[in-house]
Amino acid sequence: MPDEPVKPEPKPHHHRRISWGTAIERDLPGARYGLVLVLLLVTFIFMASGPTGTWVPLVTVILQGATLLAALAASEASRRLVRVSVVVVVLGLASGIASVVNDTSNTRGLTAILSILLVGVAPAAIAASMYRKRTVDVHTVLGAICIYVFIGMFFAFAFVAIGALGSGPFFVQESNATTADYLYFSFVTLTTVGYGDLTAADGLGRAVAVFDALLGQIYLVTVLALLVSQLGRGRSARNTED
């Protein structure tokens, strides 16, 4: 009997990933995460300036959406994750528009929850990219710094959500806290500066604040410190070879 034709083995499935700025990255290492840091700085300055008005959540969501998409592009995230993130950005924009039309504690709380998702996806995508890369360079260190800033913003919106959806004020000292107050409290807690001028009033806020402080310190003394030390060793090894 004639031999049956050999069927080709199916190729392993790989998630298609977006690729942006490859040529720029070759000429200027770390440029893509540098752009993410610039967008994070713009978002931080806007939030820390203490703007007031029903339009503030909408502008904040726009800045966060742009930062998230830039982080996904820099991390070469899978197209599936990008599609899911675009859906979250659209929902965030819709919630921001709802806050402009009808500014209530519920709409502010919903916008804050969607903001948590927006700033929570980016660190995961950056960490996955760093794991795939498995080399420590300027690109990796800049990505790690981006993650640290994203963590601070993540907890800031967590505090906003707790304050908006809770039964009482979030802070003991301030009954009408602004976004700037929450952002300030988050980064002061993350860095364990602990000025004490703002403190959480209830148990949930205090528990999240403690977790914020623990995560910030653990990240600094382990992940970021290890990456910076490995970057120095890599440069020393290259100089020795030369």
Buried (B, 14 or more C-beta within 10 A) or exposed (E): EEEEEEEEEEEEEEEEBBEBBEEEBEEEBBBBBBBBBEBBEEBBEBBBEEBEEBBBBBBBBBBBBBBBBBBBBBBBBBEEBBEBBBEBBEBBBBBBBBBBEEBEEEBBBBBBBBBBBBBBBBBBBBBBBBEEBEEBBBBBBBBBBBBBBBBBBBBBBBBBBBBBBBEEBBBEEBEEBBBBBBBBBBBBBBBEEEEEEBBBBBEEBEEBBEEBBEBBEEBBEEBBEEBBEBBEEEEEEEEEEE
